Amino acid sequence: MINLYGTLGPACCEVSVLRELFAQGMTGVRLNLSHVRLSGCQKWIENLFAAAAASGTPTELIIDLQGPELRVGTLNSPVTLVNGESIRLGEGGISVPEYIFPGLESGQEILFDDGRMMVYVTSAFENYALCHIARGGVLASRKSVALPGRDVRSPIMTQADLENLSRTREYGVTGVMQPFVQSAEELRNVRKAIQQAGASGVKLYAKLENARGVENLTELMPEADEIVIARGDLGNAFPLWELPGIQKDILSTCRKAGKPVMVATQILFTMEHAPVPTRAEVCDIFCAVLDGATSLLVTGETAVGLFPTEVMRFLRLTAQEAFRYKTRVR
């Protein structure tokens, strides 16, 4: 059967809710460390293992490292981006990583928060840029930044990542997700850091979130325990209409190689606010299972959504129906 993962967050951090999620088929959780340290989530983690013990269900705890992902800095308060207006990024404006500015040119598209907001550079300078808002919204601290068509490199692991890795055994971590993987060498470096932390048994998950990672999939597979199709940023790296075909190709390649593969991001996105999913969402889950996904991961749906238990129920029931269908048509 397929593995079903939720993401740990305020909406599901209590023992009672976690027990309900296990009852609905959840096999483990992801903990997003882009905004926090492992040590700052101690109570959530204690509740997770308490709920698993009370449910008689073994659980996995996968930490998602910061890695080389580009993010907005800390804002005093969320900023509303209004269509047609201008904003300043960098010095004197919205904080973004300084290493995006060298080589930045007029016309460059910049996406925020998994593409929910979009601006175009109108003028670029050494440590700031002026931009036109093409697709507005409310921008909060630490949301993702993407520059389609441009390769911006940052450290593979941050100091916070290394600190979190050093405490994996202490907190019962069973897996580590490395974001924005591009090469086998990157994965070997992360694996080495895991081993140096005395956690050699911890699984390594390689997140595909850019074009180079997809291109190098064959060389990545031997170095990872599982491949993750992280569709949020992957959908920024390619035109959205190409994403379904890219997902199918990745699943096919992994299936032929016998490599486990997880599908993640916006699986039941509307259920952050709605008690039932859309028809398109359940069809997406069904097709992912038919194509060979061995794991499914929901993110904000359980972390901050209004209906975390219902999310896991629909995820389980749809995956089960897909397996029944596969058995019937063989």
C-alpha positions in Angstrom: 0.0 0.0 0.0 1.1 3.6 -0.5 2.6 5.7 2.2 0.6 8.7 3.3 2.3 11.7 4.9 0.9 14.9 6.5 2.8 18.0 7.4 3.1 18.9 11.0 1.8 22.3 11.9 -0.5 24.3 14.2 -3.7 22.7 12.8 -2.6 19.1 13.7 0.0 19.4 16.5 -2.3 18.2 19.3 -2.3 14.5 20.3 -6.0 14.2 19.7 -5.8 15.4 16.1 -2.7 13.3 15.3 -4.5 10.2 16.6 -7.3 10.9 14.2 -4.9 11.3 11.4 -3.3 8.0 12.2 -6.7 6.4 12.3 -7.3 7.7 8.8 -4.2 6.0 7.5 -1.4 8.5 7.9 2.0 6.7 8.1 4.2 9.6 8.9 4.7 13.4 8.9 6.9 16.0 7.3 8.3 18.8 9.4 9.1 21.9 7.4 12.3 23.5 8.9 12.4 26.4 6.4 11.1 28.7 9.2 12.0 27.0 12.5 14.7 24.9 14.1 14.1 21.3 15.1 14.6 22.2 18.8 11.8 24.7 18.5 9.3 22.0 17.6 10.0 19.7 20.5 6.4 19.8 21.9 4.9 19.0 18.5 7.4 16.1 18.1 6.6 14.7 21.6 2.9 14.9 20.7 3.5 13.0 17.4 5.2 10.1 19.1 2.7 10.1 21.9 -0.2 9.9 19.4 1.6 7.1 17.4 2.2 5.1 20.6 -1.5 5.5 21.7 -2.6 4.5 18.2 -0.3 1.5 18.1 1.0 2.9 14.8 4.7 3.2 13.9 5.4 6.6 12.5 8.0 8.3 10.4 9.3 11.9 11.0 10.8 13.5 7.9 12.5 16.9 8.3 12.6 19.2 5.3 15.8 21.2 5.4 16.2 24.9 4.3 18.8 24.0 1.7 19.4 26.3 -1.2 15.9 27.6 -1.6 15.5 31.3 -2.1 13.1 33.0 0.4 11.8 36.4 1.4 13.4 37.6 4.6 11.6 38.5 7.8 9.0 41.2 7.3 7.6 43.4 10.1 4.1 42.5 8.8 2.7 40.9 5.6 3.0 43.1 2.5 0.1 43.5 0.1 1.2 43.5 -3.5 -1.3 45.4 -5.7 -1.6 44.7 -9.4 0.0 47.4 -11.5 1.9 49.1 -8.7 5.7 49.0 -8.1 7.8 47.5 -5.3 11.4 47.6 -4.3 13.3 44.4 -3.6 16.5 44.4 -1.5 18.1 47.4 0.2 15.3 49.8 1.3 12.5 47.4 0.3 11.4 43.8 0.7 14.2 41.6 2.0 15.4 38.9 -0.4 18.7 37.0 -0.7 21.4 39.5 -1.9 23.0 37.0 -4.3 20.0 37.3 -6.7 21.0 40.8 -7.7 24.3 40.1 -9.7 23.3 39.6 -13.3 19.6 40.5 -12.7 18.2 42.2 -15.8 15.1 44.2 -16.7 12.3 42.0 -17.7 13.2 39.1 -15.4 10.2 37.4 -13.9 10.2 36.8 -10.1 7.7 34.5 -8.4 6.7 34.5 -4.8 5.0 31.9 -2.6 5.0 29.0 -5.1 4.0 31.3 -7.9 1.0 32.8 -6.2 2.4 36.3 -6.9 4.5 37.5 -9.8 6.5 40.7 -10.5 8.8 41.8 -13.4 12.1 43.6 -12.9 12.0 47.1 -14.4 15.4 48.4 -13.1 18.2 46.3 -11.5 21.0 47.7 -9.4 23.9 46.3 -7.3 21.9 45.6 -4.2 18.2 46.3 -5.0 15.7 46.1 -7.9 12.5 47.9 -8.8 9.7 45.7 -10.0 6.2 45.9 -11.6 3.5 43.8 -9.9 1.8 41.6 -12.5 0.0 39.3 -10.1 -0.6 40.6 -6.6 -1.4 39.1 -3.3 -0.4 39.2 0.4 3.3 38.4 0.8 4.4 37.1 4.2 7.9 36.4 5.7 9.9 33.5 4.5 7.8 32.7 1.4 9.6 31.2 -1.5 11.3 33.3 -4.3 11.9 31.9 -7.8 13.5 33.4 -10.9 12.3 31.3 -13.9 15.1 30.6 -16.4 17.8 31.8 -14.1 20.2 29.5 -12.1 20.8 31.2 -8.7 23.0 29.1 -6.4 23.2 29.4 -2.7 24.8 27.1 -0.1 23.6 23.5 -0.3 23.2 23.4 3.5 22.8 26.3 5.8 24.2 26.5 9.3 20.7 25.8 10.6 20.5 22.7 8.4 23.8 21.4 10.0 22.5 22.1 13.5 19.2 20.3 12.7 21.1 17.3 11.3 23.2 17.1 14.4 20.0 16.5 16.5 18.2 14.0 14.2 18.8 11.0 16.6 17.8 13.0 19.6 14.4 13.8 18.1 13.7 10.5 16.4 14.0 11.7 12.9 13.7 8.9 10.3 14.2 10.9 7.1 15.8 14.1 5.7 14.5 16.0 2.6 17.1 17.9 0.7 15.5 20.8 -1.4 16.4 21.8 -4.9 18.8 18.9 -5.6 20.7 19.3 -8.8 23.6 16.8 -8.7 24.6 13.5 -7.2 27.5 15.3 -5.5 25.1 17.4 -3.5 23.3 14.3 -2.2 26.6 12.7 -1.3 27.5 15.8 0.8 24.2 15.7 2.6 24.5 11.9 3.2 28.0 12.6 4.6 26.6 15.2 7.0 23.9 12.8 8.1 26.5 10.1 8.8 28.7 12.6 10.7 25.7 13.3 12.9 25.6 9.7 13.8 22.4 9.1 12.0 23.4 6.8 9.2 20.1 4.9 9.2 18.1 8.0 8.4 16.7 8.0 4.8 17.6 10.7 2.3 14.9 12.2 0.1 15.9 14.2 -3.0 13.4 16.9 -3.9 13.1 17.7 -7.6 12.3 21.4 -7.8 14.2 22.7 -10.8 15.0 21.9 -14.4 18.5 20.7 -13.7 17.3 18.2 -11.0 14.9 16.7 -13.5 17.6 16.5 -16.2 19.9 14.7 -13.8 17.3 12.3 -12.4 19.2 9.2 -13.5 22.4 10.2 -11.7 20.4 11.3 -8.6 18.5 8.0 -8.1 21.4 5.9 -6.8 22.3 8.5 -4.1 18.8 9.0 -2.7 16.5 6.6 -0.9 13.4 8.3 -2.4 12.7 10.9 -5.1 10.2 13.6 -4.3 8.3 15.4 -7.0 7.9 18.7 -5.2 5.4 20.4 -7.6 5.3 23.8 -5.9 8.7 25.1 -7.1 8.8 22.6 -10.0 5.8 24.3 -11.3 7.8 27.6 -11.2 10.7 26.0 -13.1 8.5 24.9 -16.1 5.3 26.2 -17.7 2.4 24.8 -15.7 0.9 23.0 -18.7 4.2 21.0 -19.0 4.1 19.9 -15.3 1.8 16.9 -15.7 4.0 15.3 -18.4 7.1 16.0 -16.4 5.6 14.3 -13.4 4.6 11.3 -15.5 8.1 11.0 -17.0 9.7 11.1 -13.5 7.3 8.5 -12.2 7.9 6.2 -15.2 11.7 6.5 -14.8 11.6 5.8 -11.1 9.2 2.9 -11.5 11.4 1.2 -14.1 14.4 1.6 -11.8 12.5 0.4 -8.8 13.1 3.7 -7.0 10.5 4.9 -4.5 9.0 8.2 -5.5 6.8 10.7 -3.6 4.3 13.2 -5.1 3.8 16.3 -3.1 2.3 19.8 -3.1 -1.2 21.1 -3.6 -2.6 17.5 -3.7 -5.7 18.6 -1.8 -5.1 22.3 -1.8 -8.7 23.5 -1.7 -9.2 21.5 1.5 -7.2 24.0 3.4 -10.5 25.9 3.5 -13.1 23.4 2.2 -14.4 20.1 3.7 -14.4 18.3 0.4 -11.9 18.3 -2.5 -12.4 19.2 -6.1 -13.0 16.5 -8.7 -9.7 17.5 -10.3 -7.8 16.9 -7.0 -9.1 13.3 -6.5 -8.3 12.6 -10.1 -4.8 13.9 -9.6 -4.3 11.5 -6.6 -5.8 8.6 -8.5 -3.6 9.1 -11.5 -0.4 9.6 -9.4 -1.0 6.2 -7.8 -1.7 4.5 -11.2 1.5 6.0 -12.5 3.6 4.5 -9.7 3.8 6.9 -6.8 4.8 5.1 -3.7 4.1 8.0 -1.3 1.8 11.0 -1.2 2.5 14.1 0.9 0.1 16.9 1.8 1.5 20.1 3.2 -0.6 23.1 4.2 -3.7 20.9 4.1 -2.8 19.4 7.5 -0.3 21.9 8.8 -2.7 25.0 8.7 -5.9 23.8 7.1 -9.3 23.7 8.6 -10.0 20.0 7.9 -6.8 17.9 8.5 -8.6 14.7 9.4 -10.9 14.9 6.3 -7.8 15.6 4.2 -6.2 12.3 5.3 -9.5 10.4 4.8 -9.9 11.6 1.2 -6.2 10.9 0.5 -6.5 7.3 1.8 -9.8 6.5 0.2 -8.7 7.8 -3.2 -5.4 5.9 -3.0 -7.2 2.7 -2.0 -9.6 3.0 -4.9 -6.7 3.6 -7.3 -5.1 0.3 -6.1 -8.4 -1.5 -6.5 -8.6 -0.2 -10.0 -5.0 -1.3 -10.8 -5.8 -4.8 -9.6 -9.0 -5.0 -11.6 -7.5 -3.9 -14.9 -4.3 -6.1 -14.8 
